Amino acid sequence: MGSVCFYGVLAAILAARASGRAAKWCIWTGAVLLIGMIGYSRIYLGVHYPSDVIAGYCAGAVWVGAVVFVSKIHMDPHKE
């Protein structure tokens, strides 16, 4: 969950500042691959069960989505 939260928000920040679709795609792809490798290593080393990792991914994705949503609302230049 920690890696999803950290690298997901980092990717969102970097992608918002990146220009071009290819750059944004590379940022998000790198974040997803890194998060996936961290989750796999947790299972491989026997620290967590696969269900634990999947639950962490889901909880982290909800958290990142909420942070990005609130950030977009807060930074909207058209709000009154």
PDB file of N, CA, C and O in Angstrom, chain B, residues numbered from 101:
ATOM      1  N   MET B 101       0.835  -1.189   0.000  1.00  0.00           N
ATOM      2  CA  MET B 101       0.000   0.000   0.000  1.00  0.00           C
ATOM      3  C   MET B 101       0.877   1.250   0.000  1.00  0.00           C
ATOM      4  O   MET B 101       0.582   2.232  -0.680  1.00  0.00           O
ATOM      5  N   GLY B 102       1.944   1.196   0.763  1.00  0.00           N
ATOM      6  CA  GLY B 102       2.840   2.354   0.822  1.00  0.00           C
ATOM      7  C   GLY B 102       3.467   2.690  -0.516  1.00  0.00           C
ATOM      8  O   GLY B 102       3.589   3.863  -0.870  1.00  0.00           O
ATOM      9  N   SER B 103       3.866   1.666  -1.264  1.00  0.00           N
ATOM     10  CA  SER B 103       4.479   1.932  -2.564  1.00  0.00           C
ATOM     11  C   SER B 103       3.455   2.474  -3.551  1.00  0.00           C
ATOM     12  O   SER B 103       3.783   3.342  -4.361  1.00  0.00           O
ATOM     13  N   VAL B 104       2.231   1.984  -3.502  1.00  0.00           N
ATOM     14  CA  VAL B 104       1.183   2.501  -4.392  1.00  0.00           C
ATOM     15  C   VAL B 104       0.905   3.965  -4.070  1.00  0.00           C
ATOM     16  O   VAL B 104       0.786   4.796  -4.970  1.00  0.00           O
ATOM     17  N   CYS B 105       0.803   4.270  -2.792  1.00  0.00           N
ATOM     18  CA  CYS B 105       0.530   5.654  -2.389  1.00  0.00           C
ATOM     19  C   CYS B 105       1.664   6.584  -2.794  1.00  0.00           C
ATOM     20  O   CYS B 105       1.429   7.635  -3.391  1.00  0.00           O
ATOM     21  N   PHE B 106       2.890   6.200  -2.469  1.00  0.00           N
ATOM     22  CA  PHE B 106       4.026   7.078  -2.752  1.00  0.00           C
ATOM     23  C   PHE B 106       4.271   7.238  -4.248  1.00  0.00           C
ATOM     24  O   PHE B 106       4.298   8.356  -4.763  1.00  0.00           O
ATOM     25  N   TYR B 107       4.451   6.116  -4.944  1.00  0.00           N
ATOM     26  CA  TYR B 107       4.777   6.204  -6.361  1.00  0.00           C
ATOM     27  C   TYR B 107       3.587   6.629  -7.214  1.00  0.00           C
ATOM     28  O   TYR B 107       3.773   7.210  -8.283  1.00  0.00           O
ATOM     29  N   GLY B 108       2.361   6.346  -6.755  1.00  0.00           N
ATOM     30  CA  GLY B 108       1.183   6.810  -7.484  1.00  0.00           C
ATOM     31  C   GLY B 108       1.042   8.317  -7.440  1.00  0.00           C
ATOM     32  O   GLY B 108       0.792   8.952  -8.464  1.00  0.00           O
ATOM     33  N   VAL B 109       1.201   8.890  -6.261  1.00  0.00           N
ATOM     34  CA  VAL B 109       1.117  10.349  -6.142  1.00  0.00           C
ATOM     35  C   VAL B 109       2.296  11.016  -6.844  1.00  0.00           C
ATOM     36  O   VAL B 109       2.134  12.057  -7.481  1.00  0.00           O
ATOM     37  N   LEU B 110       3.481  10.420  -6.728  1.00  0.00           N
ATOM     38  CA  LEU B 110       4.650  10.962  -7.430  1.00  0.00           C
ATOM     39  C   LEU B 110       4.425  10.955  -8.940  1.00  0.00           C
ATOM     40  O   LEU B 110       4.746  11.930  -9.619  1.00  0.00           O
ATOM     41  N   ALA B 111       3.879   9.870  -9.463  1.00  0.00           N
ATOM     42  CA  ALA B 111       3.594   9.800 -10.894  1.00  0.00           C
ATOM     43  C   ALA B 111       2.532  10.821 -11.291  1.00  0.00           C
ATOM     44  O   ALA B 111       2.631  11.434 -12.354  1.00  0.00           O
ATOM     45  N   ALA B 112       1.527  11.006 -10.455  1.00  0.00           N
ATOM     46  CA  ALA B 112       0.482  11.993 -10.759  1.00  0.00           C
ATOM     47  C   ALA B 112       1.060  13.405 -10.809  1.00  0.00           C
ATOM     48  O   ALA B 112       0.713  14.193 -11.689  1.00  0.00           O
ATOM     49  N   ILE B 113       1.937  13.718  -9.867  1.00  0.00           N
ATOM     50  CA  ILE B 113       2.559  15.050  -9.844  1.00  0.00           C
ATOM     51  C   ILE B 113       3.435  15.251 -11.068  1.00  0.00           C
ATOM     52  O   ILE B 113       3.358  16.286 -11.730  1.00  0.00           O
ATOM     53  N   LEU B 114       4.272  14.258 -11.369  1.00  0.00           N
ATOM     54  CA  LEU B 114       5.171  14.378 -12.521  1.00  0.00           C
ATOM     55  C   LEU B 114       4.401  14.403 -13.840  1.00  0.00           C
ATOM     56  O   LEU B 114       4.749  15.161 -14.745  1.00  0.00           O
ATOM     57  N   ALA B 115       3.363  13.583 -13.955  1.00  0.00           N
ATOM     58  CA  ALA B 115       2.584  13.549 -15.196  1.00  0.00           C
ATOM     59  C   ALA B 115       1.828  14.858 -15.414  1.00  0.00           C
ATOM     60  O   ALA B 115       1.644  15.284 -16.554  1.00  0.00           O
ATOM     61  N   ALA B 116       1.395  15.489 -14.343  1.00  0.00           N
ATOM     62  CA  ALA B 116       0.692  16.769 -14.483  1.00  0.00           C
ATOM     63  C   ALA B 116       1.625  17.854 -15.000  1.00  0.00           C
ATOM     64  O   ALA B 116       1.188  18.782 -15.682  1.00  0.00           O
ATOM     65  N   ARG B 117       2.884  17.742 -14.684  1.00  0.00           N
ATOM     66  CA  ARG B 117       3.856  18.743 -15.118  1.00  0.00           C
ATOM     67  C   ARG B 117       4.518  18.395 -16.453  1.00  0.00           C
ATOM     68  O   ARG B 117       5.159  19.249 -17.066  1.00  0.00           O
ATOM     69  N   ALA B 118       4.368  17.154 -16.904  1.00  0.00           N
ATOM     70  CA  ALA B 118       4.997  16.715 -18.148  1.00  0.00           C
ATOM     71  C   ALA B 118       4.194  17.213 -19.342  1.00  0.00           C
ATOM     72  O   ALA B 118       2.970  17.331 -19.295  1.00  0.00           O
ATOM     73  N   SER B 119       4.918  17.496 -20.402  1.00  0.00           N
ATOM     74  CA  SER B 119       4.247  17.894 -21.636  1.00  0.00           C
ATOM     75  C   SER B 119       4.371  16.748 -22.634  1.00  0.00           C
ATOM     76  O   SER B 119       5.451  16.191 -22.828  1.00  0.00           O
ATOM     77  N   GLY B 120       3.289  16.416 -23.239  1.00  0.00           N
ATOM     78  CA  GLY B 120       3.291  15.345 -24.219  1.00  0.00           C
ATOM     79  C   GLY B 120       2.731  14.048 -23.657  1.00  0.00           C
ATOM     80  O   GLY B 120       2.932  13.691 -22.497  1.00  0.00           O
ATOM     81  N   ARG B 121       2.032  13.376 -24.526  1.00  0.00           N
ATOM     82  CA  ARG B 121       1.393  12.124 -24.128  1.00  0.00           C
ATOM     83  C   ARG B 121       2.415  11.025 -23.869  1.00  0.00           C
ATOM     84  O   ARG B 121       2.226  10.212 -22.964  1.00  0.00           O
ATOM     85  N   ALA B 122       3.485  10.985 -24.641  1.00  0.00           N
ATOM     86  CA  ALA B 122       4.500   9.942 -24.476  1.00  0.00           C
ATOM     87  C   ALA B 122       5.204  10.057 -23.125  1.00  0.00           C
ATOM     88  O   ALA B 122       5.491   9.047 -22.483  1.00  0.00           O
ATOM     89  N   ALA B 123       5.477  11.269 -22.703  1.00  0.00           N
ATOM     90  CA  ALA B 123       6.137  11.474 -21.413  1.00  0.00           C
ATOM     91  C   ALA B 123       5.234  11.021 -20.270  1.00  0.00           C
ATOM     92  O   ALA B 123       5.689  10.365 -19.334  1.00  0.00           O
ATOM     93  N   LYS B 124       3.951  11.376 -20.352  1.00  0.00           N
ATOM     94  CA  LYS B 124       3.013  10.953 -19.314  1.00  0.00           C
ATOM     95  C   LYS B 124       2.866   9.441 -19.284  1.00  0.00           C
ATOM     96  O   LYS B 124       2.793   8.845 -18.209  1.00  0.00           O
ATOM     97  N   TRP B 125       2.823   8.816 -20.453  1.00  0.00           N
ATOM     98  CA  TRP B 125       2.720   7.368 -20.549  1.00  0.00           C
ATOM     99  C   TRP B 125       3.946   6.698 -19.930  1.00  0.00           C
ATOM    100  O   TRP B 125       3.813   5.709 -19.209  1.00  0.00           O
ATOM    101  N   CYS B 126       5.129   7.226 -20.204  1.00  0.00           N
ATOM    102  CA  CYS B 126       6.363   6.665 -19.635  1.00  0.00           C
ATOM    103  C   CYS B 126       6.392   6.804 -18.112  1.00  0.00           C
ATOM    104  O   CYS B 126       6.814   5.881 -17.415  1.00  0.00           O
ATOM    105  N   ILE B 127       5.957   7.922 -17.606  1.00  0.00           N
ATOM    106  CA  ILE B 127       5.935   8.141 -16.154  1.00  0.00           C
ATOM    107  C   ILE B 127       5.010   7.131 -15.488  1.00  0.00           C
ATOM    108  O   ILE B 127       5.402   6.483 -14.517  1.00  0.00           O
ATOM    109  N   TRP B 128       3.794   6.987 -15.991  1.00  0.00           N
ATOM    110  CA  TRP B 128       2.834   6.071 -15.387  1.00  0.00           C
ATOM    111  C   TRP B 128       3.257   4.615 -15.564  1.00  0.00           C
ATOM    112  O   TRP B 128       3.064   3.799 -14.663  1.00  0.00           O
ATOM    113  N   THR B 129       3.834   4.284 -16.721  1.00  0.00           N
ATOM    114  CA  THR B 129       4.309   2.919 -16.938  1.00  0.00           C
ATOM    115  C   THR B 129       5.432   2.577 -15.968  1.00  0.00           C
ATOM    116  O   THR B 129       5.453   1.485 -15.401  1.00  0.00           O
ATOM    117  N   GLY B 130       6.359   3.502 -15.777  1.00  0.00           N
ATOM    118  CA  GLY B 130       7.448   3.276 -14.827  1.00  0.00           C
ATOM    119  C   GLY B 130       6.938   3.090 -13.410  1.00  0.00           C
ATOM    120  O   GLY B 130       7.423   2.227 -12.678  1.00  0.00           O
ATOM    121  N   ALA B 131       5.963   3.896 -13.022  1.00  0.00           N
ATOM    122  CA  ALA B 131       5.397   3.782 -11.671  1.00  0.00           C
ATOM    123  C   ALA B 131       4.690   2.442 -11.486  1.00  0.00           C
ATOM    124  O   ALA B 131       4.851   1.792 -10.453  1.00  0.00           O
ATOM    125  N   VAL B 132       3.913   2.032 -12.476  1.00  0.00           N
ATOM    126  CA  VAL B 132       3.186   0.764 -12.377  1.00  0.00           C
ATOM    127  C   VAL B 132       4.163  -0.406 -12.326  1.00  0.00           C
ATOM    128  O   VAL B 132       3.968  -1.333 -11.539  1.00  0.00           O
ATOM    129  N   LEU B 133       5.203  -0.382 -13.145  1.00  0.00           N
ATOM    130  CA  LEU B 133       6.196  -1.464 -13.122  1.00  0.00           C
ATOM    131  C   LEU B 133       6.927  -1.516 -11.783  1.00  0.00           C
ATOM    132  O   LEU B 133       7.150  -2.600 -11.244  1.00  0.00           O
ATOM    133  N   LEU B 134       7.296  -0.381 -11.252  1.00  0.00           N
ATOM    134  CA  LEU B 134       7.982  -0.341  -9.959  1.00  0.00           C
ATOM    135  C   LEU B 134       7.081  -0.856  -8.844  1.00  0.00           C
ATOM    136  O   LEU B 134       7.522  -1.636  -8.000  1.00  0.00           O
ATOM    137  N   ILE B 135       5.834  -0.430  -8.835  1.00  0.00           N
ATOM    138  CA  ILE B 135       4.880  -0.893  -7.832  1.00  0.00           C
ATOM    139  C   ILE B 135       4.661  -2.400  -7.968  1.00  0.00           C
ATOM    140  O   ILE B 135       4.606  -3.116  -6.968  1.00  0.00           O
ATOM    141  N   GLY B 136       4.538  -2.872  -9.195  1.00  0.00           N
ATOM    142  CA  GLY B 136       4.360  -4.300  -9.423  1.00  0.00           C
ATOM    143  C   GLY B 136       5.545  -5.123  -8.945  1.00  0.00           C
ATOM    144  O   GLY B 136       5.364  -6.188  -8.354  1.00  0.00           O
ATOM    145  N   MET B 137       6.753  -4.639  -9.196  1.00  0.00           N
ATOM    146  CA  MET B 137       7.953  -5.362  -8.743  1.00  0.00           C
ATOM    147  C   MET B 137       8.053  -5.376  -7.224  1.00  0.00           C
ATOM    148  O   MET B 137       8.478  -6.373  -6.640  1.00  0.00           O
ATOM    149  N   ILE B 138       7.670  -4.296  -6.591  1.00  0.00           N
ATOM    150  CA  ILE B 138       7.701  -4.252  -5.121  1.00  0.00           C
ATOM    151  C   ILE B 138       6.691  -5.253  -4.557  1.00  0.00           C
ATOM    152  O   ILE B 138       7.006  -5.985  -3.619  1.00  0.00           O
ATOM    153  N   GLY B 139       5.488  -5.289  -5.118  1.00  0.00           N
ATOM    154  CA  GLY B 139       4.484  -6.249  -4.666  1.00  0.00           C
ATOM    155  C   GLY B 139       4.928  -7.684  -4.883  1.00  0.00           C
ATOM    156  O   GLY B 139       4.739  -8.537  -4.017  1.00  0.00           O
ATOM    157  N   TYR B 140       5.523  -7.950  -6.046  1.00  0.00           N
ATOM    158  CA  TYR B 140       6.022  -9.299  -6.326  1.00  0.00           C
ATOM    159  C   TYR B 140       7.121  -9.689  -5.345  1.00  0.00           C
ATOM    160  O   TYR B 140       7.162 -10.829  -4.883  1.00  0.00           O
ATOM    161  N   SER B 141       8.005  -8.760  -5.024  1.00  0.00           N
ATOM    162  CA  SER B 141       9.086  -9.079  -4.096  1.00  0.00           C
ATOM    163  C   SER B 141       8.558  -9.394  -2.704  1.00  0.00           C
ATOM    164  O   SER B 141       9.123 -10.232  -2.001  1.00  0.00           O
ATOM    165  N   ARG B 142       7.472  -8.725  -2.298  1.00  0.00           N
ATOM    166  CA  ARG B 142       6.873  -9.010  -0.989  1.00  0.00           C
ATOM    167  C   ARG B 142       6.323 -10.432  -0.936  1.00  0.00           C
ATOM    168  O   ARG B 142       6.435 -11.112   0.084  1.00  0.00           O
ATOM    169  N   ILE B 143       5.726 -10.877  -2.049  1.00  0.00           N
ATOM    170  CA  ILE B 143       5.208 -12.251  -2.119  1.00  0.00           C
ATOM    171  C   ILE B 143       6.366 -13.242  -2.204  1.00  0.00           C
ATOM    172  O   ILE B 143       6.368 -14.253  -1.501  1.00  0.00           O
ATOM    173  N   TYR B 144       7.346 -12.961  -3.056  1.00  0.00           N
ATOM    174  CA  TYR B 144       8.479 -13.852  -3.271  1.00  0.00           C
ATOM    175  C   TYR B 144       9.276 -14.082  -1.984  1.00  0.00           C
ATOM    176  O   TYR B 144       9.715 -15.198  -1.709  1.00  0.00           O
ATOM    177  N   LEU B 145       9.455 -13.035  -1.212  1.00  0.00           N
ATOM    178  CA  LEU B 145      10.211 -13.154   0.029  1.00  0.00           C
ATOM    179  C   LEU B 145       9.386 -13.754   1.165  1.00  0.00           C
ATOM    180  O   LEU B 145       9.915 -14.002   2.249  1.00  0.00           O
ATOM    181  N   GLY B 146       8.119 -13.986   0.932  1.00  0.00           N
ATOM    182  CA  GLY B 146       7.268 -14.609   1.932  1.00  0.00           C
ATOM    183  C   GLY B 146       6.802 -13.676   3.027  1.00  0.00           C
ATOM    184  O   GLY B 146       6.361 -14.127   4.084  1.00  0.00           O
ATOM    185  N   VAL B 147       6.895 -12.388   2.787  1.00  0.00           N
ATOM    186  CA  VAL B 147       6.487 -11.406   3.790  1.00  0.00           C
ATOM    187  C   VAL B 147       4.975 -11.253   3.808  1.00  0.00           C
ATOM    188  O   VAL B 147       4.386 -11.029   4.865  1.00  0.00           O
ATOM    189  N   HIS B 148       4.339 -11.374   2.637  1.00  0.00           N
ATOM    190  CA  HIS B 148       2.891 -11.212   2.528  1.00  0.00           C
ATOM    191  C   HIS B 148       2.307 -12.297   1.637  1.00  0.00           C
ATOM    192  O   HIS B 148       3.005 -12.871   0.801  1.00  0.00           O
ATOM    193  N   TYR B 149       1.019 -12.574   1.824  1.00  0.00           N
ATOM    194  CA  TYR B 149       0.265 -13.426   0.922  1.00  0.00           C
ATOM    195  C   TYR B 149      -0.156 -12.595  -0.284  1.00  0.00           C
ATOM    196  O   TYR B 149      -0.226 -11.370  -0.192  1.00  0.00           O
ATOM    197  N   PRO B 150      -0.440 -13.250  -1.425  1.00  0.00           N
ATOM    198  CA  PRO B 150      -0.914 -12.487  -2.587  1.00  0.00           C
ATOM    199  C   PRO B 150      -2.172 -11.657  -2.292  1.00  0.00           C
ATOM    200  O   PRO B 150      -2.323 -10.552  -2.813  1.00  0.00           O
ATOM    201  N   SER B 151      -3.063 -12.187  -1.464  1.00  0.00           N
ATOM    202  CA  SER B 151      -4.275 -11.426  -1.132  1.00  0.00           C
ATOM    203  C   SER B 151      -3.938 -10.140  -0.376  1.00  0.00           C
ATOM    204  O   SER B 151      -4.614  -9.124  -0.539  1.00  0.00           O
ATOM    205  N   ASP B 152      -2.893 -10.188   0.448  1.00  0.00           N
ATOM    206  CA  ASP B 152      -2.466  -8.975   1.159  1.00  0.00           C
ATOM    207  C   ASP B 152      -1.984  -7.912   0.180  1.00  0.00           C
ATOM    208  O   ASP B 152      -2.305  -6.731   0.316  1.00  0.00           O
ATOM    209  N   VAL B 153      -1.214  -8.346  -0.799  1.00  0.00           N
ATOM    210  CA  VAL B 153      -0.664  -7.401  -1.784  1.00  0.00           C
ATOM    211  C   VAL B 153      -1.786  -6.809  -2.633  1.00  0.00           C
ATOM    212  O   VAL B 153      -1.801  -5.606  -2.892  1.00  0.00           O
ATOM    213  N   ILE B 154      -2.718  -7.646  -3.061  1.00  0.00           N
ATOM    214  CA  ILE B 154      -3.840  -7.151  -3.869  1.00  0.00           C
ATOM    215  C   ILE B 154      -4.688  -6.170  -3.070  1.00  0.00           C
ATOM    216  O   ILE B 154      -5.119  -5.147  -3.602  1.00  0.00           O
ATOM    217  N   ALA B 155      -4.932  -6.471  -1.802  1.00  0.00           N
ATOM    218  CA  ALA B 155      -5.697  -5.548  -0.951  1.00  0.00           C
ATOM    219  C   ALA B 155      -4.951  -4.225  -0.780  1.00  0.00           C
ATOM    220  O   ALA B 155      -5.568  -3.160  -0.782  1.00  0.00           O
ATOM    221  N   GLY B 156      -3.642  -4.287  -0.633  1.00  0.00           N
ATOM    222  CA  GLY B 156      -2.846  -3.065  -0.538  1.00  0.00           C
ATOM    223  C   GLY B 156      -2.906  -2.249  -1.810  1.00  0.00           C
ATOM    224  O   GLY B 156      -2.987  -1.021  -1.764  1.00  0.00           O
ATOM    225  N   TYR B 157      -2.865  -2.934  -2.960  1.00  0.00           N
ATOM    226  CA  TYR B 157      -2.995  -2.234  -4.240  1.00  0.00           C
ATOM    227  C   TYR B 157      -4.345  -1.519  -4.324  1.00  0.00           C
ATOM    228  O   TYR B 157      -4.411  -0.359  -4.732  1.00  0.00           O
ATOM    229  N   CYS B 158      -5.406  -2.203  -3.943  1.00  0.00           N
ATOM    230  CA  CYS B 158      -6.753  -1.613  -4.019  1.00  0.00           C
ATOM    231  C   CYS B 158      -6.890  -0.420  -3.082  1.00  0.00           C
ATOM    232  O   CYS B 158      -7.385   0.635  -3.479  1.00  0.00           O
ATOM    233  N   ALA B 159      -6.455  -0.588  -1.848  1.00  0.00           N
ATOM    234  CA  ALA B 159      -6.549   0.508  -0.880  1.00  0.00           C
ATOM    235  C   ALA B 159      -5.683   1.691  -1.308  1.00  0.00           C
ATOM    236  O   ALA B 159      -6.103   2.842  -1.191  1.00  0.00           O
ATOM    237  N   GLY B 160      -4.495   1.416  -1.796  1.00  0.00           N
ATOM    238  CA  GLY B 160      -3.615   2.481  -2.262  1.00  0.00           C
ATOM    239  C   GLY B 160      -4.170   3.200  -3.476  1.00  0.00           C
ATOM    240  O   GLY B 160      -4.042   4.419  -3.586  1.00  0.00           O
ATOM    241  N   ALA B 161      -4.790   2.453  -4.398  1.00  0.00           N
ATOM    242  CA  ALA B 161      -5.381   3.075  -5.587  1.00  0.00           C
ATOM    243  C   ALA B 161      -6.529   4.005  -5.206  1.00  0.00           C
ATOM    244  O   ALA B 161      -6.681   5.077  -5.791  1.00  0.00           O
ATOM    245  N   VAL B 162      -7.332   3.600  -4.232  1.00  0.00           N
ATOM    246  CA  VAL B 162      -8.422   4.468  -3.762  1.00  0.00           C
ATOM    247  C   VAL B 162      -7.846   5.736  -3.147  1.00  0.00           C
ATOM    248  O   VAL B 162      -8.341   6.834  -3.401  1.00  0.00           O
ATOM    249  N   TRP B 163      -6.807   5.588  -2.343  1.00  0.00           N
ATOM    250  CA  TRP B 163      -6.185   6.744  -1.699  1.00  0.00           C
ATOM    251  C   TRP B 163      -5.588   7.695  -2.738  1.00  0.00           C
ATOM    252  O   TRP B 163      -5.798   8.905  -2.663  1.00  0.00           O
ATOM    253  N   VAL B 164      -4.843   7.152  -3.707  1.00  0.00           N
ATOM    254  CA  VAL B 164      -4.236   7.994  -4.751  1.00  0.00           C
ATOM    255  C   VAL B 164      -5.331   8.690  -5.561  1.00  0.00           C
ATOM    256  O   VAL B 164      -5.215   9.875  -5.874  1.00  0.00           O
ATOM    257  N   GLY B 165      -6.387   7.960  -5.900  1.00  0.00           N
ATOM    258  CA  GLY B 165      -7.492   8.578  -6.636  1.00  0.00           C
ATOM    259  C   GLY B 165      -8.127   9.719  -5.869  1.00  0.00           C
ATOM    260  O   GLY B 165      -8.458  10.753  -6.448  1.00  0.00           O
ATOM    261  N   ALA B 166      -8.297   9.538  -4.577  1.00  0.00           N
ATOM    262  CA  ALA B 166      -8.885  10.601  -3.749  1.00  0.00           C
ATOM    263  C   ALA B 166      -7.963  11.809  -3.669  1.00  0.00           C
ATOM    264  O   ALA B 166      -8.425  12.946  -3.764  1.00  0.00           O
ATOM    265  N   VAL B 167      -6.686  11.580  -3.499  1.00  0.00           N
ATOM    266  CA  VAL B 167      -5.729  12.689  -3.422  1.00  0.00           C
ATOM    267  C   VAL B 167      -5.681  13.457  -4.741  1.00  0.00           C
ATOM    268  O   VAL B 167      -5.668  14.688  -4.740  1.00  0.00           O
ATOM    269  N   VAL B 168      -5.655  12.746  -5.853  1.00  0.00           N
ATOM    270  CA  VAL B 168      -5.620  13.412  -7.162  1.00  0.00           C
ATOM    271  C   VAL B 168      -6.920  14.185  -7.395  1.00  0.00           C
ATOM    272  O   VAL B 168      -6.892  15.304  -7.907  1.00  0.00           O
ATOM    273  N   PHE B 169      -8.047  13.598  -7.026  1.00  0.00           N
ATOM    274  CA  PHE B 169      -9.342  14.267  -7.183  1.00  0.00           C
ATOM    275  C   PHE B 169      -9.402  15.557  -6.370  1.00  0.00           C
ATOM    276  O   PHE B 169      -9.793  16.603  -6.889  1.00  0.00           O
ATOM    277  N   VAL B 170      -9.021  15.486  -5.111  1.00  0.00           N
ATOM    278  CA  VAL B 170      -9.042  16.671  -4.251  1.00  0.00           C
ATOM    279  C   VAL B 170      -8.046  17.717  -4.743  1.00  0.00           C
ATOM    280  O   VAL B 170      -8.317  18.916  -4.686  1.00  0.00           O
ATOM    281  N   SER B 171      -6.897  17.258  -5.224  1.00  0.00           N
ATOM    282  CA  SER B 171      -5.896  18.180  -5.749  1.00  0.00           C
ATOM    283  C   SER B 171      -6.422  18.934  -6.967  1.00  0.00           C
ATOM    284  O   SER B 171      -6.207  20.139  -7.098  1.00  0.00           O
ATOM    285  N   LYS B 172      -7.114  18.220  -7.857  1.00  0.00           N
ATOM    286  CA  LYS B 172      -7.661  18.881  -9.041  1.00  0.00           C
ATOM    287  C   LYS B 172      -8.748  19.877  -8.672  1.00  0.00           C
ATOM    288  O   LYS B 172      -8.843  20.944  -9.277  1.00  0.00           O
ATOM    289  N   ILE B 173      -9.557  19.542  -7.694  1.00  0.00           N
ATOM    290  CA  ILE B 173     -10.597  20.484  -7.248  1.00  0.00           C
ATOM    291  C   ILE B 173      -9.947  21.715  -6.613  1.00  0.00           C
ATOM    292  O   ILE B 173     -10.356  22.846  -6.871  1.00  0.00           O
ATOM    293  N   HIS B 174      -8.939  21.483  -5.788  1.00  0.00           N
ATOM    294  CA  HIS B 174      -8.267  22.575  -5.081  1.00  0.00           C
ATOM    295  C   HIS B 174      -7.514  23.495  -6.038  1.00  0.00           C
ATOM    296  O   HIS B 174      -7.465  24.704  -5.812  1.00  0.00           O
ATOM    297  N   MET B 175      -6.940  22.960  -7.075  1.00  0.00           N
ATOM    298  CA  MET B 175      -6.131  23.741  -8.007  1.00  0.00           C
ATOM    299  C   MET B 175      -6.915  24.265  -9.208  1.00  0.00           C
ATOM    300  O   MET B 175      -6.328  24.866 -10.108  1.00  0.00           O
ATOM    301  N   ASP B 176      -8.233  24.048  -9.238  1.00  0.00           N
ATOM    302  CA  ASP B 176      -9.056  24.494 -10.370  1.00  0.00           C
ATOM    303  C   ASP B 176      -9.053  26.018 -10.432  1.00  0.00           C
ATOM    304  O   ASP B 176      -9.509  26.672  -9.495  1.00  0.00           O
ATOM    305  N   PRO B 177      -8.545  26.594 -11.523  1.00  0.00           N
ATOM    306  CA  PRO B 177      -8.487  28.058 -11.612  1.00  0.00           C
ATOM    307  C   PRO B 177      -9.849  28.702 -11.848  1.00  0.00           C
ATOM    308  O   PRO B 177      -9.975  29.919 -11.710  1.00  0.00           O
ATOM    309  N   HIS B 178     -10.881  27.915 -12.205  1.00  0.00           N
ATOM    310  CA  HIS B 178     -12.193  28.480 -12.510  1.00  0.00           C
ATOM    311  C   HIS B 178     -13.149  28.464 -11.328  1.00  0.00           C
ATOM    312  O   HIS B 178     -14.296  28.893 -11.458  1.00  0.00           O
ATOM    313  N   LYS B 179     -12.701  27.980 -10.184  1.00  0.00           N
ATOM    314  CA  LYS B 179     -13.616  27.952  -9.037  1.00  0.00           C
ATOM    315  C   LYS B 179     -13.797  29.363  -8.492  1.00  0.00           C
ATOM    316  O   LYS B 179     -12.938  30.226  -8.671  1.00  0.00           O
ATOM    317  N   GLU B 180     -14.911  29.581  -7.832  1.00  0.00           N
ATOM    318  CA  GLU B 180     -15.237  30.919  -7.362  1.00  0.00           C
ATOM    319  C   GLU B 180     -14.694  31.192  -6.000  1.00  0.00           C
ATOM    320  O   GLU B 180     -14.888  32.285  -5.467  1.00  0.00           O
TER     321      GLU B 180
END
